Amino acid sequence: MDLAPEELQFLTLPDILRESTSIPKHSPRTFYLITLTLVFPLSFAVLAHSLFTHPLFVQLQYPSSDPAQTRHEWTLLLTFQFLYFIFLFAFSLLSTAAVVFTVASLYTSKPVSFSNTISAIPRVFRRLLITFLWVSLLMTTYNVVFLAFLVLMIVAIDTHNLFLSLFSIIVIFLLYLVVHVYITALWHLASVVSVLEPIYGIAAMKKSYELLKGRTRMAAVLVFGYLIICGAINGIFGAVVVHGGDNYGVFTRIVVGGILVGTLVIVNLVGLMVQSVFYYVCKSYHHQGIDKIALHEHLGGYLGEYVPLKSSIQMENLDI
């Protein structure tokens, strides 16, 4: 990143995207290895898991007369889904830790290498895990409250007024989408905070909440755009690759699947870099100093390095 801290607060959405996509050129080998070992497996799993679960769902829709066979199919499905979520969860945190650490290292002019990034991940991972668990608790609570409210609304609403029923449901879902997008933005920013500042969990969420003030609309556009693109990729993959066996040949499905996986890899990598740059934008907007020396020392702590900070008095003594 070539921008000074005071310039970051003036970045627009196109500027953030442009700045984010230019980051890998400063250390192409590191980002190539991060993409190959972390972002690609994550993106591939997101799309490919439906190839394995779809046949099981079809079989369960038409259950066998043998109860033992049905139980076996349910066991396979639940086991696969459990392993998938563990894999998704782990690689999501690993990718976040790797990209945020690498971008911050470049920002502080710290030497960047794939081995340094991998060495830092174990300590970063614990902090991200705690933050993720708190955000998951918040999201779960919100979803339970929303579903309970939706059920009460359906029971209480006048079913004879179709227009009022549809309008109420649309409004409720729009409100749900708005809050969902906000919590997602809160989560992504809190993840960056957990890596770059000595706080995590609830403290990181509070800091993320403060940083989002004044930049909520920008964050919402970035998150909503990311969700729309990912949703479109998943929809096309499902229609062509998973369910398109009767309409498309094997070669076409393989080519389309490969293109979509590659596209999702790029989207996920850019998304991770955008959330890193957005953190600096929010810090600059709130006039919170971005001390590159302190950040350099903080990052070095993940690698077991000791980088002593020089105070202004020490610097004056050196000049004398």
C-alpha positions in Angstrom: 0.0 0.0 0.0 1.5 3.3 -1.1 -1.1 5.6 0.4 -0.3 7.8 3.5 -2.6 7.4 6.5 -4.2 10.8 6.0 -5.1 9.9 2.4 -7.0 6.8 3.3 -10.1 8.6 4.7 -10.8 10.1 1.2 -10.9 6.8 -0.6 -14.1 6.0 -2.5 -15.5 2.6 -3.2 -13.7 2.4 -6.6 -10.5 3.6 -5.0 -10.8 0.9 -2.3 -11.2 -1.8 -5.0 -8.4 -0.4 -7.1 -6.1 -0.2 -4.1 -7.0 -3.7 -3.0 -6.4 -5.4 -6.4 -3.0 -3.7 -6.6 -1.7 -5.2 -3.4 -0.6 -8.6 -4.7 1.8 -7.0 -7.2 4.0 -6.0 -4.2 4.5 -9.7 -3.2 3.1 -11.9 -6.0 4.8 -15.1 -4.9 3.3 -14.8 -1.3 -0.2 -14.1 -2.6 0.1 -16.9 -5.2 0.9 -19.4 -2.5 -1.8 -18.1 -0.1 -4.3 -18.4 -3.0 -3.2 -21.9 -3.9 -3.0 -23.4 -0.4 -5.9 -21.5 1.4 -8.2 -19.5 -0.8 -8.5 -22.1 -3.6 -9.5 -25.1 -1.2 -12.0 -22.8 0.5 -13.6 -21.7 -2.8 -13.6 -25.2 -4.2 -15.3 -26.6 -1.1 -18.0 -23.9 -1.2 -19.1 -24.9 -4.7 -18.2 -28.6 -4.9 -19.9 -29.8 -1.7 -23.3 -29.7 -3.4 -22.0 -32.3 -5.9 -21.8 -34.8 -3.0 -24.8 -33.7 -1.0 -27.3 -33.5 -4.0 -27.4 -37.3 -4.6 -27.9 -37.9 -0.9 -30.8 -35.4 -0.8 -32.4 -37.1 -3.9 -32.1 -40.5 -2.2 -33.7 -39.2 1.0 -36.6 -37.7 -0.9 -37.4 -41.2 -2.1 -36.5 -43.3 0.9 -35.7 -47.0 0.7 -38.0 -49.5 2.1 -35.1 -50.7 4.2 -34.9 -48.5 7.4 -31.2 -49.5 7.8 -30.4 -48.1 4.4 -32.2 -44.8 5.2 -30.4 -44.4 8.5 -27.1 -45.1 6.6 -27.9 -42.3 4.1 -28.8 -39.9 6.9 -25.6 -40.7 8.7 -23.5 -40.1 5.5 -25.3 -36.8 4.9 -24.9 -35.5 8.5 -21.2 -36.7 8.7 -20.4 -35.0 5.4 -22.1 -31.8 6.3 -20.3 -31.7 9.7 -16.9 -32.2 8.1 -17.7 -29.6 5.4 -18.6 -27.0 8.0 -15.4 -27.7 10.0 -13.3 -27.4 6.8 -15.1 -24.3 5.7 -14.8 -22.7 9.1 -11.1 -23.6 9.4 -10.0 -22.4 5.9 -12.1 -19.3 6.2 -10.2 -18.2 9.4 -6.9 -19.4 7.9 -7.4 -17.4 4.7 -8.4 -14.3 6.7 -5.4 -14.5 9.0 -3.0 -15.0 6.1 -4.3 -12.1 3.9 -4.8 -9.6 6.7 -1.3 -10.3 8.1 0.4 -10.1 4.7 -1.4 -6.8 3.8 -0.5 -5.3 7.1 3.2 -6.4 6.7 3.3 -4.7 3.3 1.7 -1.6 4.7 4.4 -1.3 7.4 7.2 -2.2 4.8 7.9 -5.4 6.8 9.6 -8.1 4.8 6.9 -10.4 3.4 7.2 -14.1 2.7 4.8 -17.1 2.7 6.8 -18.8 5.5 6.5 -15.8 7.8 2.7 -15.6 7.1 2.3 -19.3 7.9 4.4 -18.9 11.0 2.1 -16.1 12.3 -1.2 -18.0 11.7 -1.2 -20.2 14.8 -1.3 -17.2 17.2 -3.7 -15.2 15.0 -6.0 -18.2 14.6 -6.9 -18.3 18.3 -7.9 -14.6 18.3 -9.9 -15.0 15.2 -11.6 -18.1 16.6 -12.8 -16.3 19.7 -14.1 -13.4 17.7 -15.8 -15.7 15.3 -17.5 -17.6 18.1 -18.9 -14.4 19.6 -20.2 -13.2 16.2 -21.7 -16.7 15.6 -23.5 -16.4 18.9 -24.8 -12.9 17.9 -25.9 -14.3 14.5 -27.6 -17.3 16.0 -29.5 -15.2 18.5 -30.6 -12.8 15.8 -31.8 -15.7 13.6 -33.8 -17.3 16.4 -35.4 -14.0 17.3 -36.3 -13.3 13.7 -37.8 -16.8 13.1 -39.9 -16.4 16.3 -41.1 -13.0 15.3 -41.9 -14.3 11.8 -43.9 -17.2 13.2 -45.9 -14.9 15.5 -46.5 -12.5 12.6 -47.8 -15.3 10.3 -50.1 -16.5 13.1 -51.4 -13.0 13.9 -51.8 -11.6 10.4 -55.1 -11.4 8.6 -54.8 -14.2 6.0 -57.8 -12.8 4.0 -55.8 -9.7 3.1 -53.3 -11.2 0.6 -51.7 -7.8 -0.2 -51.1 -7.0 3.4 -49.6 -10.4 4.1 -47.2 -10.2 1.2 -46.2 -6.6 2.0 -45.5 -7.5 5.7 -43.4 -10.5 4.7 -41.4 -8.5 2.2 -40.8 -5.7 4.8 -39.7 -8.3 7.4 -37.2 -9.9 5.0 -35.8 -6.6 3.9 -35.2 -5.7 7.6 -33.6 -9.1 8.1 -31.4 -8.6 5.1 -30.3 -5.2 6.3 -29.3 -6.5 9.8 -27.7 -9.6 8.3 -25.5 -7.4 6.0 -24.6 -5.1 9.0 -23.6 -8.1 11.2 -21.5 -9.5 8.3 -19.7 -6.2 8.0 -19.2 -6.1 11.7 -17.8 -9.6 11.6 -15.3 -9.0 8.8 -14.0 -5.7 10.4 -13.8 -7.4 13.8 -11.7 -10.1 12.2 -9.2 -7.6 10.9 -9.2 -5.9 14.4 -8.4 -9.2 16.0 -5.3 -9.6 13.9 -4.0 -6.1 13.9 -4.8 -4.9 17.5 -4.3 -6.5 20.9 -8.0 -7.2 21.4 -10.4 -9.9 20.3 -13.9 -11.3 21.0 -16.4 -8.9 22.4 -13.8 -6.1 22.5 -13.0 -6.5 18.8 -16.7 -6.4 18.0 -17.1 -3.2 20.0 -14.1 -1.7 18.2 -15.6 -2.8 14.9 -18.9 -1.1 15.8 -17.1 2.1 16.6 -15.1 2.0 13.4 -18.2 1.4 11.2 -19.8 4.7 12.3 -19.8 7.0 9.4 -18.8 4.3 7.0 -21.7 1.9 7.5 -23.2 2.7 4.0 -19.9 2.0 2.3 -19.5 -1.3 4.3 -23.0 -2.3 3.4 -22.4 -1.8 -0.3 -19.2 -3.8 -0.2 -20.8 -6.7 1.8 -24.0 -6.7 -0.2 -22.0 -6.7 -3.5 -19.9 -9.6 -2.3 -23.0 -11.6 -1.2 -24.7 -10.9 -4.5 -21.7 -12.0 -6.6 -21.2 -15.2 -4.5 -24.9 -16.0 -4.7 -24.9 -15.6 -8.5 -21.8 -17.9 -8.8 -23.5 -20.5 -6.5 -26.7 -20.3 -8.5 -25.1 -20.8 -11.9 -22.9 -23.6 -10.5 -26.0 -25.3 -9.1 -28.1 -24.9 -12.3 -25.3 -26.0 -14.8 -22.9 -28.3 -12.9 -25.1 -29.9 -10.2 -28.6 -30.0 -11.8 -27.7 -29.6 -15.5 -26.9 -33.2 -16.3 -29.8 -33.5 -18.6 -29.2 -30.3 -20.5 -25.4 -30.0 -20.6 -22.6 -32.4 -21.5 -19.9 -33.5 -19.2 -17.3 -31.4 -20.9 -19.4 -28.2 -20.7 -20.1 -28.8 -17.0 -16.4 -29.3 -16.2 -15.4 -26.2 -18.1 -18.2 -24.1 -16.5 -17.4 -25.5 -13.1 -13.7 -24.7 -13.5 -14.5 -21.1 -14.6 -16.8 -20.6 -11.7 -14.3 -22.0 -9.1 -11.6 -19.7 -10.5 -14.0 -16.7 -10.4 -14.9 -17.4 -6.8 -11.2 -17.7 -5.9 -10.6 -14.2 -7.3 -13.7 -12.8 -5.5 -12.8 -14.3 -2.2 -9.2 -13.1 -2.4 -10.2 -9.6 -3.4 -12.8 -9.6 -0.7 -10.2 -10.4 2.0 -7.9 -7.7 0.7 -10.8 -5.2 0.6 -11.7 -5.8 4.3 -8.1 -5.2 5.2 -7.9 -1.9 3.3 -11.4 -0.9 4.6 -10.0 -1.2 8.2 -7.4 1.4 7.4 -10.0 3.6 5.8 -12.2 3.5 8.9 -9.2 4.2 11.2 -8.3 7.2 9.1 -11.8 8.5 8.9 -12.0 8.5 12.7 -8.6 10.2 12.9 -7.2 7.3 14.8 -3.4 7.3 14.3 -2.0 4.3 12.3 1.4 4.0 13.9 3.4 1.9 11.4 6.2 1.3 13.9 3.8 0.0 16.6 2.0 -2.1 14.0 5.3 -3.4 12.8 6.2 -4.5 16.4 2.7 -6.1 16.8 3.1 -8.2 13.7 6.7 -9.1 14.7 5.2 -10.4 18.0 3.4 -13.1 16.1 6.7 -14.4 14.8 8.5 -14.3 18.1 10.5 -11.2 17.1 11.3 -8.3 19.4 11.3 -4.9 17.7 11.9 -2.2 20.4 10.0 1.0 19.8 12.1 4.2 20.0 10.4 7.1 21.8 10.9 10.7 20.7 13.3 11.2 23.6 15.4 8.2 22.4 15.4 9.5 18.9 16.5 13.0 20.1 19.4 11.3 22.0 20.4 9.5 18.8 20.4 12.7 16.9 22.7 14.3 19.4 
